Amino acid sequence: MLFEKLVKARKNNNVLSQCDTLGSFDFFSTIVSLDSLNSSSFDNLEGAREQLKKLLLSGESISLDTCKKLRAIQPLAQHEYTHFVDSTSTLWGMKYLNLMVKAYISDDRRFGGKEDDFFQAKQFSDLLRFIKLPSYFTHKPKLADISPPWTFKESIGNRFDNSGKVSSSPVLFTKFGNNKNELVVRSPVSTLSILECSAMSQEVESNIGLIMGLEEGIRNVEMRLYTQELLNYIYNRDLTEYSVCAHLLANSQINPDIAITYKSCGIICRYVLNTPSVIYKHLSEKVDLYKVFGPGSGEWVSKIKKGLELNEPGFLFYLICKLLPKNALESNTAMITGLKTVFDFFDIDINYLKSESKKEFETLLEEVNKSQLDNIIKISNSGYYNFNKINWDSSSLPFDVLDLPPALLGDSTSIQIFPGIDKGLKNFNLDKLFDDMFEGQSWVERFTEACA
């Protein structure tokens, strides 16, 4: 059964396993799985959706039963499909797919790859391995009091190279403390932090949109329950690498509203994931960060610039949070205006940023299209279609007009949750996709194991 094969294949490489327990996105195959659901979970789903549309159009409230039925599926699906979109339909995603192609076609037995090309398999393996930083970088001392609210403070350390020596690659951390100023947890700000924040923004918006459709009395109860659920997530010190970006934005804006924070995070993450290499180069070489951190911040500024030189998205997210005007979370317009203020400080025109992002995406896509991997070619071209459909300035992804594949369920059936695009990915055969991509995964794992 496909689901069992997928679970076994991702056993040692499930980047999202600690947080996404009800579903997952597999970075070796691009398969979206909704592990907690099976085909019977979708009985009468269309009826519930149609009822929701009619009631919202008429201004009437939806029933709690309809709300719960939709909330069991829709927010989870939007969370996991956001991982798919971010990994295929952003510039960061196109870089990931391009590295995947290079890694898979370097296989000497399958594609006649040469030894001089094998390093690309290791590069791809390292990319996936360090999307989530190893647990070493998260420090959780034994404490009796880890209750919120937490204090916070940023710090920067360094990664280690393959020989175990300190490298020049910096790691940005947030240190959370209790009311006695004791350390609760030190968490890194990794690529995973950005990806999970982006996905959570869509999940939160979906949940709140459904709850808001309830009649007032029930709505208030459900909203309080959901807010508490979010607080439990935010202040779970085992999950801070996943939630740290929301903390960074909320703390910099002094805004305790989790829903508003995540809504704004979704927009910032989209800009960060689509920032092209030429902009990172400009930020690392041309921007005077002493104006941000002060004249005595030489080592701090040097490490941030090194992070930007390495195109580390966590450092860019952090800088944006530091530079946003204090009213940026008041509305969508305020956030867009705030981002313009940030990029004006960087001396970057946003239209130039977007055009360079598209140009780099197209260059990488052209490389992928020359490969022999038909499935990745199809996914990449659908990603370009979606890239052009997505409005960076909207907090919501337009799932209903994107080209999306079916999702794999826990009983190994597949289902097309969103309308999809004719002649696109909606009829993708997930069994064939897995078999093809697993060959690539096996090669990457086999070669990486051989590296000293």
LONUMAR-351912 format. One record per residue (C-alpha): z negated, y negated, x negated; residue in three letters. Coordinates in Angstrom, 3 decimals. Layout:
BEGIN
(r (Z,Y,X),'ALA')
...
! end
This chain:
BEGIN
(r (0.000,0.000,0.000),'MET')
(r (1.017,-3.389,-1.362),'LEU')
(r (-2.334,-5.110,-0.827),'PHE')
(r (-4.171,-2.456,-2.843),'GLU')
(r (-1.588,-2.716,-5.638),'LYS')
(r (-1.954,-6.502,-5.710),'LEU')
(r (-5.759,-6.325,-5.822),'VAL')
(r (-5.600,-3.831,-8.687),'LYS')
(r (-3.043,-5.938,-10.586),'ALA')
(r (-5.103,-9.103,-10.371),'ARG')
(r (-8.414,-7.410,-11.180),'LYS')
(r (-8.676,-8.929,-14.631),'ASN')
(r (-6.709,-12.116,-13.969),'ASN')
(r (-7.803,-13.431,-10.583),'ASN')
(r (-8.287,-17.111,-11.398),'VAL')
(r (-9.572,-17.962,-7.919),'LEU')
(r (-11.805,-14.932,-7.352),'SER')
(r (-15.137,-16.735,-7.495),'GLN')
(r (-14.258,-19.249,-4.809),'CYS')
(r (-11.331,-17.989,-2.724),'ASP')
(r (-12.982,-14.852,-1.349),'THR')
(r (-11.093,-14.739,1.968),'LEU')
(r (-7.649,-15.146,0.463),'GLY')
(r (-5.921,-15.742,-2.844),'SER')
(r (-2.861,-16.956,-4.729),'PHE')
(r (-1.664,-14.598,-7.457),'ASP')
(r (-0.435,-16.527,-10.512),'PHE')
(r (1.543,-13.570,-11.907),'PHE')
(r (3.608,-12.957,-8.755),'SER')
(r (3.208,-16.172,-6.641),'THR')
(r (2.139,-14.004,-3.664),'ILE')
(r (-0.152,-15.657,-1.105),'VAL')
(r (-2.651,-13.175,0.316),'SER')
(r (-5.062,-13.638,3.222),'LEU')
(r (-7.402,-10.825,2.258),'ASP')
(r (-9.840,-11.164,5.169),'SER')
(r (-7.147,-10.997,7.870),'LEU')
(r (-4.984,-8.204,9.266),'ASN')
(r (-2.168,-8.074,11.801),'SER')
(r (-4.579,-7.920,14.758),'SER')
(r (-6.126,-11.228,13.606),'SER')
(r (-2.972,-12.932,14.827),'PHE')
(r (-3.024,-11.549,18.378),'ASP')
(r (-2.513,-14.446,20.790),'ASN')
(r (-2.342,-16.940,17.911),'LEU')
(r (0.856,-18.521,19.210),'GLU')
(r (-0.735,-18.874,22.625),'GLY')
(r (-3.691,-20.691,21.080),'ALA')
(r (-1.345,-22.974,19.158),'ARG')
(r (0.689,-23.803,22.233),'GLU')
(r (-2.496,-24.530,24.176),'GLN')
(r (-3.645,-26.829,21.387),'LEU')
(r (-0.368,-28.780,21.399),'LYS')
(r (-0.388,-29.236,25.181),'LYS')
(r (-4.008,-30.319,25.320),'LEU')
(r (-3.638,-32.783,22.449),'LEU')
(r (-0.560,-34.302,24.079),'LEU')
(r (-2.411,-34.691,27.373),'SER')
(r (-5.536,-36.039,25.708),'GLY')
(r (-7.649,-33.145,26.951),'GLU')
(r (-10.165,-31.219,24.853),'SER')
(r (-9.601,-27.710,23.534),'ILE')
(r (-12.042,-24.913,24.255),'SER')
(r (-14.524,-23.744,21.633),'LEU')
(r (-12.941,-20.276,21.788),'ASP')
(r (-9.476,-21.669,20.982),'THR')
(r (-10.948,-23.809,18.232),'CYS')
(r (-12.695,-20.838,16.602),'LYS')
(r (-9.593,-18.640,16.876),'LYS')
(r (-7.505,-21.268,15.096),'LEU')
(r (-10.200,-22.095,12.543),'ARG')
(r (-10.385,-18.444,11.484),'ALA')
(r (-6.755,-18.644,10.339),'ILE')
(r (-5.272,-22.114,9.971),'GLN')
(r (-7.608,-23.731,7.371),'PRO')
(r (-7.587,-20.566,5.227),'LEU')
(r (-3.799,-20.353,5.386),'ALA')
(r (-3.390,-24.021,4.499),'GLN')
(r (-5.791,-23.638,1.563),'HIS')
(r (-3.927,-20.687,0.041),'GLU')
(r (-0.467,-22.098,0.760),'TYR')
(r (-1.521,-25.331,-0.962),'THR')
(r (-2.017,-23.238,-4.100),'HIS')
(r (1.529,-21.931,-3.596),'PHE')
(r (2.918,-25.451,-3.074),'VAL')
(r (1.045,-26.895,-6.066),'ASP')
(r (2.271,-23.997,-8.236),'SER')
(r (5.924,-24.209,-7.196),'THR')
(r (6.595,-27.664,-5.725),'SER')
(r (4.886,-30.051,-8.155),'THR')
(r (5.880,-30.885,-11.700),'LEU')
(r (2.850,-28.957,-12.987),'TRP')
(r (4.032,-25.999,-10.898),'GLY')
(r (7.553,-26.238,-12.280),'MET')
(r (6.163,-26.165,-15.830),'LYS')
(r (4.174,-23.055,-14.883),'TYR')
(r (7.273,-21.341,-13.431),'LEU')
(r (9.321,-22.302,-16.486),'ASN')
(r (6.715,-20.713,-18.784),'LEU')
(r (6.647,-17.648,-16.539),'MET')
(r (10.418,-17.223,-16.910),'VAL')
(r (10.274,-17.576,-20.693),'LYS')
(r (7.414,-15.082,-20.871),'ALA')
(r (9.031,-12.452,-18.671),'TYR')
(r (12.509,-12.565,-20.244),'ILE')
(r (11.065,-12.247,-23.764),'SER')
(r (10.417,-8.559,-22.909),'ASP')
(r (12.385,-6.539,-25.464),'ASP')
(r (12.574,-3.388,-23.337),'ARG')
(r (13.622,-5.053,-20.132),'ARG')
(r (15.747,-7.992,-21.283),'PHE')
(r (16.339,-7.327,-24.965),'GLY')
(r (13.999,-10.091,-26.088),'GLY')
(r (13.602,-10.697,-29.825),'LYS')
(r (10.313,-10.662,-31.721),'GLU')
(r (10.675,-14.386,-32.412),'ASP')
(r (10.499,-14.957,-28.641),'ASP')
(r (7.421,-12.832,-27.956),'PHE')
(r (5.071,-15.791,-28.491),'PHE')
(r (6.187,-17.099,-25.100),'GLN')
(r (4.413,-14.180,-23.405),'ALA')
(r (1.202,-15.204,-25.194),'LYS')
(r (1.740,-18.851,-24.203),'GLN')
(r (2.000,-17.905,-20.544),'PHE')
(r (-1.023,-15.633,-20.779),'SER')
(r (-3.031,-18.472,-22.341),'ASP')
(r (-1.919,-20.880,-19.624),'LEU')
(r (-3.244,-18.558,-16.916),'LEU')
(r (-6.351,-17.687,-18.882),'ARG')
(r (-7.341,-21.324,-19.298),'PHE')
(r (-6.462,-22.621,-15.819),'ILE')
(r (-10.082,-21.695,-15.195),'LYS')
(r (-12.103,-22.189,-18.337),'LEU')
(r (-14.127,-19.160,-19.498),'PRO')
(r (-17.687,-18.920,-18.180),'SER')
(r (-18.989,-19.920,-21.627),'TYR')
(r (-18.179,-23.541,-20.771),'PHE')
(r (-20.356,-23.531,-17.629),'THR')
(r (-24.041,-23.776,-18.468),'HIS')
(r (-26.669,-22.997,-15.795),'LYS')
(r (-30.243,-23.115,-17.108),'PRO')
(r (-32.982,-21.317,-15.189),'LYS')
(r (-34.564,-23.899,-12.913),'LEU')
(r (-36.843,-23.768,-9.891),'ALA')
(r (-35.465,-26.962,-8.331),'ASP')
(r (-31.696,-27.171,-7.872),'ILE')
(r (-31.833,-28.964,-4.518),'SER')
(r (-29.664,-32.039,-3.935),'PRO')
(r (-29.127,-34.875,-4.416),'PRO')
(r (-27.987,-34.398,-7.975),'TRP')
(r (-27.622,-36.924,-10.766),'THR')
(r (-24.446,-36.790,-12.826),'PHE')
(r (-23.194,-37.737,-16.267),'LYS')
(r (-19.918,-37.026,-18.048),'GLU')
(r (-19.639,-35.553,-21.542),'SER')
(r (-16.832,-34.228,-23.728),'ILE')
(r (-16.842,-31.180,-25.996),'GLY')
(r (-14.149,-29.067,-27.617),'ASN')
(r (-12.547,-25.702,-27.083),'ARG')
(r (-12.346,-23.009,-29.740),'PHE')
(r (-9.231,-21.602,-31.339),'ASP')
(r (-8.254,-17.920,-31.519),'ASN')
(r (-10.321,-17.456,-34.673),'SER')
(r (-13.466,-18.817,-33.034),'GLY')
(r (-13.453,-22.151,-34.859),'LYS')
(r (-13.840,-25.494,-33.108),'VAL')
(r (-10.393,-26.796,-32.143),'SER')
(r (-9.163,-30.340,-31.528),'SER')
(r (-8.589,-29.598,-27.813),'SER')
(r (-11.224,-31.490,-25.818),'PRO')
(r (-13.077,-30.321,-22.717),'VAL')
(r (-14.375,-32.819,-20.155),'LEU')
(r (-17.703,-31.900,-18.566),'PHE')
(r (-19.883,-33.212,-15.768),'THR')
(r (-23.599,-32.628,-16.221),'LYS')
(r (-25.531,-32.407,-12.937),'PHE')
(r (-29.286,-32.933,-12.909),'GLY')
(r (-32.178,-32.753,-10.426),'ASN')
(r (-34.601,-35.540,-9.490),'ASN')
(r (-36.719,-34.682,-12.557),'LYS')
(r (-33.710,-35.345,-14.795),'ASN')
(r (-33.494,-31.638,-15.672),'GLU')
(r (-30.059,-30.071,-16.115),'LEU')
(r (-28.914,-28.126,-13.038),'VAL')
(r (-25.470,-27.199,-14.327),'VAL')
(r (-22.895,-28.381,-16.824),'ARG')
(r (-19.416,-27.810,-15.446),'SER')
(r (-16.003,-28.321,-17.062),'PRO')
(r (-13.232,-30.285,-15.377),'VAL')
(r (-10.332,-27.862,-15.725),'SER')
(r (-6.843,-27.445,-14.271),'THR')
(r (-8.477,-25.129,-11.743),'LEU')
(r (-10.723,-28.023,-10.693),'SER')
(r (-7.606,-30.014,-9.727),'ILE')
(r (-5.878,-27.094,-7.990),'LEU')
(r (-8.964,-26.135,-5.986),'GLU')
(r (-9.696,-29.741,-5.025),'CYS')
(r (-6.124,-30.092,-3.741),'SER')
(r (-6.421,-26.893,-1.687),'ALA')
(r (-9.848,-27.837,-0.323),'MET')
(r (-8.508,-31.201,0.815),'SER')
(r (-6.008,-29.415,3.096),'GLN')
(r (-8.623,-26.911,4.298),'GLU')
(r (-11.129,-29.646,5.153),'VAL')
(r (-8.543,-31.752,6.943),'GLU')
(r (-7.431,-28.737,8.988),'SER')
(r (-10.995,-27.835,10.002),'ASN')
(r (-11.870,-31.395,10.964),'ILE')
(r (-8.635,-31.843,12.903),'GLY')
(r (-9.451,-28.778,15.019),'LEU')
(r (-13.090,-29.760,15.535),'ILE')
(r (-12.050,-33.237,16.657),'MET')
(r (-10.103,-31.623,19.514),'GLY')
(r (-13.334,-30.397,21.134),'LEU')
(r (-15.162,-32.266,23.877),'GLU')
(r (-17.722,-34.720,22.538),'GLU')
(r (-20.953,-32.750,22.907),'GLY')
(r (-19.609,-29.524,21.365),'ILE')
(r (-17.672,-31.544,18.788),'ARG')
(r (-20.839,-33.206,17.477),'ASN')
(r (-22.609,-29.847,17.093),'VAL')
(r (-19.637,-28.210,15.353),'GLU')
(r (-19.158,-31.206,13.068),'MET')
(r (-22.800,-31.085,11.976),'ARG')
(r (-22.493,-27.361,11.267),'LEU')
(r (-19.284,-27.837,9.300),'TYR')
(r (-20.700,-30.766,7.330),'THR')
(r (-23.637,-28.574,6.315),'GLN')
(r (-21.198,-25.832,5.303),'GLU')
(r (-19.400,-28.304,3.063),'LEU')
(r (-22.661,-29.548,1.570),'LEU')
(r (-23.639,-25.955,0.754),'ASN')
(r (-20.304,-25.563,-1.029),'TYR')
(r (-20.523,-28.870,-2.897),'ILE')
(r (-24.085,-28.187,-4.104),'TYR')
(r (-23.541,-24.544,-5.053),'ASN')
(r (-23.965,-24.658,-8.816),'ARG')
(r (-22.003,-21.410,-9.175),'ASP')
(r (-18.926,-23.211,-7.834),'LEU')
(r (-19.081,-26.614,-9.513),'THR')
(r (-15.907,-26.055,-11.572),'GLU')
(r (-14.168,-25.780,-8.182),'TYR')
(r (-15.892,-28.803,-6.573),'SER')
(r (-16.366,-31.117,-9.566),'VAL')
(r (-13.395,-33.373,-8.740),'CYS')
(r (-14.860,-34.209,-5.338),'ALA')
(r (-18.147,-35.056,-7.091),'HIS')
(r (-16.311,-37.308,-9.573),'LEU')
(r (-14.569,-39.286,-6.861),'LEU')
(r (-17.567,-39.511,-4.503),'ALA')
(r (-19.884,-40.623,-7.314),'ASN')
(r (-17.469,-43.207,-8.707),'SER')
(r (-16.939,-44.640,-5.209),'GLN')
(r (-20.599,-44.218,-4.164),'ILE')
(r (-19.350,-42.551,-0.981),'ASN')
(r (-21.341,-39.690,0.581),'PRO')
(r (-18.744,-38.777,3.244),'ASP')
(r (-17.342,-35.427,2.113),'ILE')
(r (-14.441,-35.423,4.568),'ALA')
(r (-13.191,-38.843,3.457),'ILE')
(r (-13.667,-37.887,-0.191),'THR')
(r (-11.556,-34.744,0.117),'TYR')
(r (-8.864,-36.574,2.082),'LYS')
(r (-8.484,-39.047,-0.768),'SER')
(r (-8.753,-36.296,-3.385),'CYS')
(r (-5.656,-34.654,-1.937),'GLY')
(r (-3.586,-37.754,-2.685),'ILE')
(r (-4.981,-38.222,-6.199),'ILE')
(r (-4.391,-34.528,-7.026),'CYS')
(r (-0.766,-34.840,-5.918),'ARG')
(r (-0.186,-37.760,-8.260),'TYR')
(r (-1.941,-35.963,-11.111),'VAL')
(r (-0.021,-32.692,-10.637),'LEU')
(r (3.263,-34.618,-10.549),'ASN')
(r (2.622,-36.882,-13.548),'THR')
(r (5.440,-36.353,-16.083),'PRO')
(r (5.063,-35.795,-19.815),'SER')
(r (6.477,-39.243,-20.639),'VAL')
(r (3.617,-40.852,-18.697),'ILE')
(r (0.973,-38.733,-20.426),'TYR')
(r (2.522,-39.797,-23.742),'LYS')
(r (2.357,-43.455,-22.701),'HIS')
(r (-1.292,-43.098,-21.641),'LEU')
(r (-2.303,-41.417,-24.893),'SER')
(r (-0.487,-43.913,-27.144),'GLU')
(r (-0.254,-47.281,-25.390),'LYS')
(r (-3.167,-47.810,-22.981),'VAL')
(r (-6.204,-49.680,-24.284),'ASP')
(r (-9.077,-47.507,-23.046),'LEU')
(r (-11.645,-49.679,-24.833),'TYR')
(r (-11.211,-52.029,-21.865),'LYS')
(r (-12.562,-49.192,-19.706),'VAL')
(r (-15.302,-47.728,-21.909),'PHE')
(r (-16.285,-50.624,-24.165),'GLY')
(r (-15.955,-51.447,-27.885),'PRO')
(r (-18.448,-48.831,-29.101),'GLY')
(r (-16.716,-45.862,-27.497),'SER')
(r (-14.419,-44.828,-30.344),'GLY')
(r (-15.085,-41.079,-30.342),'GLU')
(r (-15.091,-40.932,-26.513),'TRP')
(r (-11.771,-42.788,-26.278),'VAL')
(r (-10.270,-40.654,-29.043),'SER')
(r (-11.096,-37.427,-27.193),'LYS')
(r (-9.765,-38.727,-23.878),'ILE')
(r (-6.534,-39.754,-25.574),'LYS')
(r (-6.288,-36.288,-27.130),'LYS')
(r (-6.725,-34.732,-23.678),'GLY')
(r (-3.941,-36.955,-22.339),'LEU')
(r (-1.743,-36.090,-25.330),'GLU')
(r (-2.162,-32.423,-24.355),'LEU')
(r (-1.225,-33.230,-20.718),'ASN')
(r (-4.647,-32.113,-19.454),'GLU')
(r (-4.764,-33.080,-15.745),'PRO')
(r (-8.577,-33.239,-15.637),'GLY')
(r (-8.635,-36.224,-17.999),'PHE')
(r (-6.092,-38.098,-15.871),'LEU')
(r (-8.064,-37.394,-12.678),'PHE')
(r (-11.206,-38.675,-14.392),'TYR')
(r (-9.500,-41.885,-15.545),'LEU')
(r (-8.124,-42.571,-12.074),'ILE')
(r (-11.621,-42.174,-10.600),'CYS')
(r (-13.038,-44.580,-13.197),'LYS')
(r (-10.410,-47.237,-12.494),'LEU')
(r (-10.045,-47.093,-8.704),'LEU')
(r (-11.301,-50.221,-6.910),'PRO')
(r (-14.608,-49.636,-5.121),'LYS')
(r (-13.044,-49.841,-1.642),'ASN')
(r (-10.399,-47.180,-2.304),'ALA')
(r (-11.824,-44.642,0.180),'LEU')
(r (-11.889,-47.023,3.156),'GLU')
(r (-8.432,-45.974,4.376),'SER')
(r (-5.192,-44.319,3.327),'ASN')
(r (-3.721,-47.764,2.680),'THR')
(r (-6.707,-48.683,0.495),'ALA')
(r (-6.224,-45.496,-1.545),'MET')
(r (-2.502,-46.155,-2.128),'ILE')
(r (-3.235,-49.774,-3.030),'THR')
(r (-5.997,-48.552,-5.334),'GLY')
(r (-3.661,-46.124,-7.102),'LEU')
(r (-1.174,-48.946,-7.625),'LYS')
(r (-3.978,-50.978,-9.209),'THR')
(r (-4.774,-48.071,-11.535),'VAL')
(r (-1.181,-47.590,-12.631),'PHE')
(r (-0.724,-51.362,-13.004),'ASP')
(r (-3.602,-51.206,-15.492),'PHE')
(r (-1.708,-48.415,-17.249),'PHE')
(r (1.375,-50.695,-17.208),'ASP')
(r (3.260,-48.055,-15.246),'ILE')
(r (5.388,-48.731,-12.182),'ASP')
(r (4.743,-46.015,-9.584),'ILE')
(r (8.439,-45.802,-8.677),'ASN')
(r (9.198,-45.176,-12.367),'TYR')
(r (6.506,-42.473,-12.432),'LEU')
(r (8.078,-40.754,-9.425),'LYS')
(r (11.624,-40.963,-10.786),'SER')
(r (10.543,-39.549,-14.173),'GLU')
(r (8.657,-36.774,-12.404),'SER')
(r (11.789,-35.802,-10.503),'LYS')
(r (13.901,-35.993,-13.656),'LYS')
(r (11.592,-33.683,-15.607),'GLU')
(r (11.381,-31.289,-12.627),'PHE')
(r (15.195,-31.099,-12.508),'GLU')
(r (15.417,-30.467,-16.276),'THR')
(r (12.963,-27.575,-16.050),'LEU')
(r (14.706,-26.205,-12.952),'LEU')
(r (18.020,-26.208,-14.790),'GLU')
(r (16.449,-24.033,-17.507),'GLU')
(r (15.034,-21.602,-14.927),'VAL')
(r (18.413,-21.332,-13.175),'ASN')
(r (19.978,-20.048,-16.410),'LYS')
(r (17.618,-17.069,-16.501),'SER')
(r (18.098,-13.535,-15.189),'GLN')
(r (15.071,-13.615,-12.868),'LEU')
(r (16.509,-14.030,-9.386),'ASP')
(r (13.155,-14.154,-7.606),'ASN')
(r (11.775,-16.951,-9.784),'ILE')
(r (15.076,-18.807,-9.460),'ILE')
(r (14.813,-18.641,-5.672),'LYS')
(r (11.154,-19.700,-5.672),'ILE')
(r (11.908,-22.574,-8.065),'SER')
(r (14.822,-23.907,-6.018),'ASN')
(r (12.738,-23.709,-2.859),'SER')
(r (10.054,-25.556,-4.815),'GLY')
(r (12.512,-28.351,-5.553),'TYR')
(r (13.375,-28.525,-1.838),'TYR')
(r (9.669,-28.874,-1.036),'ASN')
(r (9.112,-31.384,-3.858),'PHE')
(r (11.614,-33.684,-2.162),'ASN')
(r (10.024,-33.172,1.276),'LYS')
(r (6.457,-34.044,0.283),'ILE')
(r (5.194,-37.609,0.585),'ASN')
(r (2.810,-38.253,-2.303),'TRP')
(r (1.041,-40.944,-0.291),'ASP')
(r (0.137,-38.712,2.646),'SER')
(r (-3.151,-36.837,2.639),'SER')
(r (-1.577,-33.950,4.603),'SER')
(r (1.061,-31.518,3.391),'LEU')
(r (3.905,-31.035,5.930),'PRO')
(r (3.586,-27.234,6.088),'PHE')
(r (5.843,-26.886,9.140),'ASP')
(r (8.890,-28.325,7.340),'VAL')
(r (8.390,-26.681,3.950),'LEU')
(r (10.181,-23.582,2.643),'ASP')
(r (7.338,-21.063,2.448),'LEU')
(r (7.229,-17.260,2.038),'PRO')
(r (5.325,-14.847,4.263),'PRO')
(r (1.667,-14.138,3.472),'ALA')
(r (0.317,-10.704,2.638),'LEU')
(r (-2.571,-9.537,4.845),'LEU')
(r (-5.445,-7.212,4.031),'GLY')
(r (-3.749,-4.298,5.833),'ASP')
(r (-0.592,-4.726,3.693),'SER')
(r (1.420,-6.218,6.536),'THR')
(r (3.076,-9.575,5.995),'SER')
(r (3.364,-12.506,8.365),'ILE')
(r (5.237,-15.790,8.468),'GLN')
(r (2.528,-18.254,9.483),'ILE')
(r (4.576,-21.457,9.259),'PHE')
(r (8.134,-21.924,10.622),'PRO')
(r (9.782,-21.744,7.201),'GLY')
(r (13.425,-22.493,6.402),'ILE')
(r (16.408,-20.350,7.381),'ASP')
(r (18.002,-18.739,4.313),'LYS')
(r (14.897,-19.737,2.358),'GLY')
(r (11.758,-17.800,1.506),'LEU')
(r (10.711,-16.909,5.049),'LYS')
(r (12.272,-13.438,4.812),'ASN')
(r (11.134,-12.741,1.251),'PHE')
(r (10.425,-9.050,0.737),'ASN')
(r (6.953,-9.104,-0.790),'LEU')
(r (7.099,-5.457,-1.931),'ASP')
(r (10.244,-6.099,-3.954),'LYS')
(r (8.842,-9.393,-5.246),'LEU')
(r (5.655,-7.699,-6.441),'PHE')
(r (7.492,-4.821,-8.137),'ASP')
(r (9.731,-7.256,-10.004),'ASP')
(r (6.957,-9.635,-11.041),'MET')
(r (4.544,-6.835,-11.942),'PHE')
(r (6.966,-5.683,-14.612),'GLU')
(r (6.727,-9.153,-16.107),'GLY')
(r (2.929,-9.171,-15.809),'GLN')
(r (2.659,-5.758,-17.481),'SER')
(r (4.783,-6.930,-20.406),'TRP')
(r (2.711,-10.113,-20.863),'VAL')
(r (-0.554,-8.162,-20.762),'GLU')
(r (0.758,-5.483,-23.105),'ARG')
(r (1.934,-7.984,-25.703),'PHE')
(r (-1.144,-10.234,-25.429),'THR')
(r (-3.351,-7.219,-26.117),'GLU')
(r (-1.383,-6.663,-29.338),'ALA')
(r (-2.071,-10.172,-30.633),'CYS')
(r (-4.751,-10.271,-33.322),'ALA')
! end
